[in-house]
Amino acid sequence: MCYIYEMKITQKTLAEVFRHSVSAFKDQIWARTYDSQTIYTYESFGHRCHMLSNELLQYGVAAGDKVAIYSIGLPNWSLAFFCATAFGRVAVPILPDFSGNEAEHVLEHSEAKVLFASKLQLAKLSEEVLSKLVLVYEIESMTLIRNNAKEMFAPVDVAEPKESDLAAIIYTSGTTGQAKGVMLSHQNFIANLHAGIHFYPLGKKDVLLSILPLAHAYELSLGMLYPFICGASVVYLCKAPNPSFLMKVMQEVRPTAMLTVPLIIEKVYKGTIVPMVKKSSVLSWMDKHMNRVLCRLIGKRMIKTFGGRMSFFGIGGAKLDIDVERFLQKARFPYYIGYGLTECAPLLALCTYKDTVPGQIGRAVHGVTLKLDNINPETGEGEIVAKGPNIMPGYYKDEERTADAFNEDGWFRTKDVASVDSKGRYAIKGRIGNMILGSSGENIYPEEIEKVVKEIPMVEDVIVICRNHKLVALVRAADKLVDMKKAETDEQSRAAVAGFKKTIKDYVNARVNQSSKIHDVQVMKEPFEKTATMKIRRFKYKDDAPTI
């Protein structure tokens, strides 16, 4: 189901969006930190942005120059972003969990002149790299801490950006380990704002809680730019959102909307709701005989726990556990699943709890056309390809990978294999890059096997890989199961791990086809290394990893 909203977006660039919002919503609070040390109204934000842009001009940072942002989510993050994009410059967001080497590569490859960075991220960078930048700002206080310009320039000019002009270069850190500079134009971002307005309208009364990195296209487009054009307010945490702190914040902020990754709601379900039901004889009985009623009661309680006003709980960045989604749907919890890629700014498809089948990613968003390419006649599955004004022009300084990103007819290749039902709703089966070729030539999608493994209690994370032509499940067990530090020497702990591995192997192999049966289960000693949206970096585990 899509919503129809009377508001229409007439702005064609982020510069026009900036001017519109700081004028139309001038008395409204735009952004603040949870502790309220930093707070901007739309009007004060506009004034501060103009002042900062003029300061950059004095040091020769003109239209087309690159402005990097290496920080956690803060109100000043959006200030740095609009200081670039609203005045014809190009923003270069850097994920805060990038290592110093990764961040330095981005700064050099993008030819950034200015860096806005938080104290923690600044400490990762070498003196050599910092000395090559024209200006360096500490983003918490917006203080100029490095000025390598040597002398003031004759004032240069900004330029009014066009729709096709470059607005940002976002360097991805995906599961393949190959960072790419995704070029996104003003038109790409505006297209996503159109999609948002057509699907779920926000307004001046909405308050969003921001907990994801703004350097990720998901939070940047939908968690910052979208509320900005609608006159909504955003609250930033400025610290890691552990469950207890997050619940406290929600009770005080009472957000109406937020964006999350699956891991957050999966932990709530598996770590709180499931144990709560199992411990109570009454709830256990209801679970067996009145499951839908129980789920609905828990859903109402969850909304109250989340502040009582939550009406849009966006989930994206990775695939949601299907059992968790089945519960959320029966609970009538207001979840929405978004699907997309950085290259699409990022939105391609959306679904609502009111109209979906668990496991689906929904239909194409407004302005986007999706279809399946290279369809397998036996399964009806094919690669999702896309066309629309939100699709990137290409990768920065990388013609080869740009060419590979599009098929011969100019459709963007998502490299996700999916099926589509009669109502136009897509369901992803796996990723082409992860596909394993079986001994008889069959295509094996490890994600389908992983979905079965995740049904087992105490499984926190899993990836299925191929070693020596055999399928191996690498599993991270929940901390409650066993102390991994003792597992190598303590006999009781080793026995618990051995029993856990056997349970997984027996359970999975009884439920998958012959070609998908796993040969071995290995339990990880350490948590998996993940991307910003909590996807496991699979390339790290192709070879041996510390396991038991």
C-alpha positions in Angstrom: 0.0 0.0 0.0 1.3 3.5 -0.9 0.3 6.7 0.7 -0.8 9.7 -1.3 0.4 13.0 0.1 -0.7 16.5 -0.9 2.9 17.8 -0.5 4.8 17.8 -3.8 8.5 18.2 -4.3 9.3 20.9 -6.8 12.9 21.4 -5.9 15.4 19.9 -8.4 18.7 20.2 -6.5 19.8 19.9 -2.9 20.6 23.7 -3.0 16.9 24.4 -3.7 15.9 22.0 -0.9 18.2 23.8 1.5 16.8 27.3 0.6 13.2 26.0 0.8 13.4 24.3 4.2 15.4 27.0 6.1 12.8 29.5 5.0 9.6 27.5 5.1 10.3 25.9 8.5 12.5 28.5 10.0 11.1 28.4 13.6 11.0 24.6 13.7 13.7 22.6 15.4 15.8 20.9 12.7 18.4 18.9 14.7 19.7 18.4 18.2 21.8 16.1 20.2 20.0 13.9 22.8 21.7 15.8 25.6 20.7 19.1 23.8 24.3 20.5 23.8 23.8 21.3 20.1 20.5 22.5 18.8 19.5 24.1 15.5 16.3 25.6 14.3 15.9 25.5 10.5 16.7 29.3 10.4 19.8 29.1 12.6 21.0 26.1 10.7 20.7 28.1 7.5 22.6 31.1 8.9 25.4 28.9 10.2 25.7 27.1 6.9 26.0 30.3 5.0 28.7 31.6 7.4 30.7 28.3 7.1 30.4 28.3 3.3 31.7 31.9 3.2 34.6 30.9 5.4 35.6 28.1 3.0 35.4 30.6 0.1 38.0 32.8 1.8 40.4 29.9 1.6 39.7 29.1 -2.0 37.4 26.2 -1.5 35.1 26.7 -4.5 32.3 25.0 -6.4 33.3 21.5 -7.5 35.8 21.0 -4.6 35.5 18.0 -2.4 34.5 18.3 1.3 35.0 15.1 3.3 33.1 14.2 6.5 34.6 11.6 8.8 32.4 11.4 11.9 29.6 9.8 13.9 26.1 11.2 13.5 25.8 14.8 14.8 23.8 17.8 13.9 27.0 19.3 12.6 27.3 16.4 10.2 24.4 17.8 8.3 25.9 21.3 8.5 29.1 20.1 6.8 27.1 18.2 4.2 24.9 21.2 3.2 27.9 23.5 3.4 29.1 21.5 0.5 26.1 20.4 -1.6 24.0 23.6 -1.2 26.8 25.7 -2.7 28.0 23.6 -5.6 30.7 21.6 -3.7 30.9 17.8 -3.5 30.4 16.0 -0.2 32.6 13.0 0.6 31.0 11.1 3.5 33.4 8.6 5.2 32.0 5.8 7.4 33.2 6.4 11.0 34.3 2.8 11.4 36.7 3.0 8.5 40.3 2.5 9.7 42.8 5.2 9.3 44.2 3.6 6.2 40.8 3.3 4.6 39.9 6.9 5.4 43.2 8.1 4.1 42.7 6.3 0.8 39.3 8.0 0.5 40.8 11.4 1.2 43.5 10.9 -1.4 41.4 9.2 -4.1 38.6 11.8 -3.8 41.1 14.7 -3.8 39.3 16.2 -0.8 40.4 19.8 0.1 38.5 20.1 3.4 37.9 17.6 6.2 35.3 17.7 8.9 36.1 15.0 11.5 35.2 14.1 15.0 38.0 13.8 17.6 38.0 10.0 17.6 38.3 9.8 13.8 41.0 12.5 13.6 43.2 10.4 15.9 43.3 7.7 13.2 44.8 10.0 10.5 48.5 10.5 9.9 50.2 13.9 9.9 51.2 13.4 6.3 47.6 13.1 5.1 46.4 16.0 7.3 49.1 18.2 6.0 47.8 17.8 2.4 44.4 19.1 3.2 43.6 22.8 2.9 41.4 23.0 6.0 40.6 20.6 8.8 37.7 21.1 11.2 36.9 19.4 14.5 33.2 18.7 13.8 31.9 18.6 17.4 32.6 22.3 17.9 33.1 23.3 14.3 36.5 24.6 15.2 39.1 25.1 12.4 42.1 23.2 13.8 44.4 22.9 10.7 44.8 25.7 8.1 47.3 24.7 5.4 46.2 27.4 3.0 49.1 29.6 4.2 47.5 32.8 3.0 44.0 34.0 2.3 42.8 33.6 -1.2 41.1 36.2 -3.3 37.5 35.3 -2.7 36.2 32.6 -5.1 32.6 32.0 -6.1 30.1 29.2 -5.4 27.9 28.0 -8.2 24.2 27.1 -8.4 24.4 23.3 -9.0 22.4 21.6 -11.8 20.4 18.4 -11.5 23.1 16.4 -13.2 25.9 17.8 -11.1 27.8 15.7 -8.7 26.5 16.1 -5.1 28.4 13.4 -3.2 30.9 10.5 -3.6 30.1 7.7 -1.1 32.8 5.1 -0.7 31.2 1.7 0.1 32.7 -0.8 2.4 30.8 -3.9 1.4 31.0 -7.6 1.9 33.4 -8.1 -1.0 36.2 -5.9 0.4 36.5 -3.7 -2.6 35.7 -0.1 -1.7 34.2 1.9 -4.6 33.5 5.6 -4.8 29.8 5.9 -5.8 29.0 9.1 -7.5 25.6 10.5 -6.7 24.1 13.5 -8.4 21.6 16.0 -7.1 18.9 14.3 -9.2 19.7 10.9 -7.6 19.0 12.2 -4.1 15.9 14.2 -5.2 14.4 11.1 -6.8 14.6 9.3 -3.5 12.9 12.2 -1.8 10.0 11.9 -4.3 9.9 8.1 -3.5 9.6 8.9 0.2 6.8 11.4 -0.2 4.8 9.0 -2.3 5.2 6.1 0.2 5.2 7.6 3.7 4.7 11.3 4.3 6.5 13.0 7.2 5.5 16.4 8.6 6.5 19.1 11.1 5.2 17.1 14.0 7.5 14.1 13.3 10.6 13.4 15.4 13.2 11.0 14.1 15.8 9.3 16.2 19.1 8.8 14.3 21.3 5.9 15.3 22.9 4.8 12.0 26.0 6.3 10.3 25.1 9.3 8.2 27.9 8.3 5.8 25.7 5.4 4.7 23.3 6.3 1.9 20.4 4.8 3.8 20.6 7.1 6.7 21.8 10.1 4.6 18.9 10.0 2.2 16.0 8.8 4.3 17.2 9.7 7.8 18.5 13.2 7.1 17.5 14.6 3.7 14.0 13.3 3.8 13.0 14.8 7.2 14.8 18.0 6.2 12.6 18.6 3.2 9.5 17.8 5.2 10.2 20.1 8.1 10.6 17.2 10.7 13.1 17.1 13.6 16.0 14.7 14.1 17.6 13.7 17.4 21.2 12.3 17.4 22.6 10.1 20.1 26.3 10.8 19.8 27.2 7.5 21.4 26.8 3.8 20.7 23.1 2.7 21.0 23.3 -0.3 23.4 19.9 -1.7 24.2 19.4 -0.3 27.7 20.5 3.2 26.7 18.4 3.1 23.5 15.3 2.2 25.5 15.9 5.1 27.9 16.4 7.5 25.0 13.2 6.4 23.3 11.2 6.9 26.5 12.4 10.5 26.7 12.6 11.5 23.0 9.4 9.6 22.0 10.3 9.4 18.3 7.6 8.9 15.7 10.1 7.3 13.2 13.5 5.8 13.0 15.7 3.8 10.7 17.5 0.6 11.9 19.3 -2.4 10.7 17.8 -5.9 11.3 20.3 -6.8 14.0 18.7 -4.3 16.4 15.1 -5.6 16.3 16.4 -9.2 16.1 18.2 -8.8 19.4 15.0 -7.4 21.0 13.0 -10.4 19.8 15.6 -13.2 20.5 17.1 -11.6 23.6 14.0 -10.2 25.3 10.7 -11.4 23.9 11.5 -15.1 23.3 13.0 -15.6 26.8 10.1 -13.7 28.4 7.5 -16.0 26.8 9.5 -19.2 27.7 9.8 -18.2 31.3 6.1 -17.7 31.8 3.7 -20.7 31.8 0.8 -18.4 30.9 2.6 -16.8 28.0 3.8 -20.2 26.8 0.3 -21.5 26.8 -0.9 -18.4 24.9 2.0 -18.9 22.4 0.7 -22.3 21.6 -3.1 -21.7 21.6 -3.5 -17.9 21.1 -0.3 -16.9 19.3 -1.8 -14.1 17.3 -3.4 -12.5 20.4 -0.1 -12.8 22.3 1.8 -11.2 19.5 -0.6 -8.4 19.3 -0.3 -7.7 23.0 3.5 -7.8 22.8 3.3 -5.4 19.8 1.4 -2.8 21.8 3.8 -3.2 24.7 6.7 -2.7 22.3 5.3 0.5 20.9 4.9 1.8 24.5 8.4 0.8 25.3 9.6 2.7 22.2 8.1 5.9 23.5 4.4 5.4 22.5 4.4 7.4 19.3 6.3 5.1 16.9 4.5 4.9 13.5 7.4 4.2 11.2 10.1 1.7 12.1 12.3 1.4 9.0 14.4 -1.7 8.6 17.1 -1.9 5.8 20.7 -2.6 5.0 20.5 -6.4 5.3 17.9 -9.1 5.3 15.6 -9.4 8.3 15.3 -12.8 10.0 12.0 -14.3 8.6 10.8 -15.6 12.1 11.3 -12.1 13.5 9.4 -10.6 10.6 6.5 -13.1 11.1 6.3 -12.0 14.7 6.4 -8.3 13.8 3.6 -8.7 11.3 1.4 -10.6 13.7 2.2 -8.0 16.3 1.1 -5.2 14.0 4.3 -3.4 14.8 4.7 -0.6 12.3 7.8 -1.9 10.5 8.7 -1.0 6.9 11.4 -2.8 4.9 13.5 -0.9 2.4 15.7 -2.4 -0.2 18.3 -0.7 -2.2 22.0 0.0 -2.8 24.3 3.0 -2.4 24.4 3.1 -6.2 20.7 3.9 -6.2 20.8 6.7 -3.5 19.8 4.0 -2.2 16.1 3.2 -2.5 14.7 0.7 -5.0 11.8 -1.1 -3.2 9.7 -0.7 -0.1 7.1 -2.8 1.7 4.8 -2.2 4.7 3.7 -4.6 7.4 0.1 -4.0 6.1 0.9 -5.4 2.7 3.7 -7.9 2.5 4.6 -11.6 2.8 7.5 -12.2 5.3 10.7 -12.5 3.4 9.7 -10.0 0.6 11.3 -6.6 -0.1 8.1 -5.1 -1.6 7.5 -3.3 -4.9 9.5 -0.7 -6.8 9.3 2.8 -5.3 7.9 5.7 -7.2 9.9 6.6 -10.3 11.9 3.3 -10.4 11.4 0.4 -12.7 12.5 -3.0 -11.7 12.6 -6.3 -13.6 14.3 -9.7 -13.5 17.1 -10.3 -16.0 18.6 -13.7 -17.1 15.6 -15.6 -15.7 16.1 -19.2 -14.9 13.2 -21.0 -16.6 13.1 -23.8 -14.0 12.9 -21.5 -10.9 11.6 -18.2 -12.3 14.4 -16.5 -10.5 16.7 -13.8 -12.1 18.8 -10.9 -11.3 17.1 -7.7 -10.2 17.9 -4.8 -12.6 16.8 -1.2 -12.3 16.2 2.0 -14.1 15.3 5.4 -12.7 16.5 8.9 -12.0 18.0 7.7 -8.7 20.6 5.5 -10.4 24.3 6.7 -10.1 26.2 7.9 -13.2 29.1 5.6 -12.2 32.0 5.0 -9.9 34.6 7.8 -9.4 37.7 7.2 -11.5 36.7 3.6 -12.3 35.4 3.1 -15.8 35.9 -0.7 -15.7 33.6 -1.2 -12.7 31.2 1.4 -13.9 30.8 -0.6 -17.2 30.3 -3.8 -15.2 27.5 -2.2 -13.1 25.1 -1.9 -16.1 23.9 -4.5 -18.6 24.0 -4.0 -22.3 20.6 -2.3 -22.3 21.7 0.3 -19.7 19.9 -1.3 -16.7 21.7 -1.1 -13.4 22.7 -4.6 -12.2 21.9 -5.1 -8.4 23.6 -8.6 -8.5 20.8 -9.8 -6.3 18.9 -12.9 -7.4 15.1 -12.7 -6.7 11.7 -13.9 -7.6 8.6 -11.8 -8.1 5.0 -12.6 -7.3 1.8 -11.8 -9.3 1.4 -8.6 -7.3 4.8 -7.3 -8.3 6.4 -8.0 -4.9 10.1 -9.1 -5.0 11.8 -11.6 -2.7 15.6 -11.9 -2.7 17.1 -15.4 -2.8 20.8 -14.6 -2.7 23.6 -12.6 -4.1 25.4 -13.5 -7.3 28.8 -12.9 -5.8 28.0 -15.2 -2.9 26.6 -18.0 -5.1 28.3 -21.4 -4.8 28.4 -23.8 -7.7 27.4 -27.3 -6.6 29.2 -30.5 -7.7 26.4 -31.2 -10.2 26.4 -27.7 -11.5 23.5 -26.4 -9.4 23.4 -22.9 -8.0 23.5 -22.8 -4.2 22.7 -19.6 -2.5 24.2 -19.6 1.0 21.7 -17.1 2.3 18.9 -19.7 2.0 20.9 -22.1 4.2 21.8 -19.4 6.6 18.1 -18.6 7.0 17.6 -22.1 8.3 20.6 -22.0 10.7 19.2 -18.8 12.2 16.1 -20.6 13.3 18.2 -22.4 15.9 18.2 -20.8 19.4 21.6 -19.4 20.5 22.8 -18.8 16.9 23.8 -15.1 16.8 25.4 -14.9 13.3 26.2 -17.3 10.5 27.7 -17.5 7.1 27.9 -20.6 4.9 31.0 -20.8 2.7 32.6 -23.4 0.4 35.9 -25.0 1.4 37.5 -27.9 -0.5 34.2 -28.2 -2.5 32.2 -28.8 0.7 29.8 -26.5 2.5 30.9 -25.2 5.9 28.8 -23.2 8.3 30.7 -20.6 10.4 28.6 -19.8 13.4 28.9 -17.2 16.1 27.1 -18.5 19.3 25.3 -16.3 21.7 27.4 -15.4 24.8 24.8 -17.3 27.0 25.7 -20.6 25.4 29.4 -20.9 26.4 32.4 -18.9 27.4 34.5 -19.2 24.2 37.7 -18.4 26.1 37.2 -21.6 28.1 36.1 -23.8 25.2 39.6 -24.9 24.3 40.6 -26.1 27.7 37.5 -26.7 29.8 35.9 -30.1 29.1 32.4 -29.1 29.9 32.6 -26.0 27.6 34.0 -28.1 24.8 31.2 -30.6 25.2 28.7 -27.8 25.0 30.2 -26.5 21.7 30.3 -30.0 20.3 26.6 -30.6 21.1 25.8 -27.2 19.6 27.6 -28.0 16.4 25.8 -31.4 16.1 22.4 -29.7 16.7 23.0 -27.2 13.9 24.2 -29.9 11.4 21.3 -32.3 12.1 18.7 -29.5 12.1 19.8 -27.9 8.9 20.5 -31.1 6.9 17.0 -32.4 7.8 15.5 -29.3 6.2 17.5 -28.5 3.0 17.9 -30.3 -0.3 20.8 -32.7 -1.0 23.0 -30.1 -2.6 22.6 -27.6 0.3 23.6 -30.0 3.1 26.4 -28.7 5.2 29.5 -30.9 5.7 30.9 -29.1 8.8 30.0 -26.6 11.5 32.7 -24.3 13.0 32.0 -22.0 15.9 33.7 -18.6 15.8 35.9 -17.5 18.7 35.4 -13.8 17.9 32.4 -11.8 16.5 32.3 -11.5 12.7 33.7 -8.3 11.2 30.8 -6.3 9.8 29.9 -3.4 7.5 28.1 -0.2 8.7 24.7 -1.9 8.1 25.8 -5.0 10.0 26.4 -7.3 7.0 29.2 -9.8 7.6 32.3 -9.0 5.4 32.3 -12.4 3.8 35.6 -12.0 2.0 37.4 -12.0 5.4 36.3 -15.6 6.0 37.1 -17.4 2.7 40.2 -18.9 4.2 40.7 -20.1 7.8 39.4 -18.1 10.7 39.8 -18.7 14.5 37.2 -21.3 15.2 36.5 -24.3 17.5 
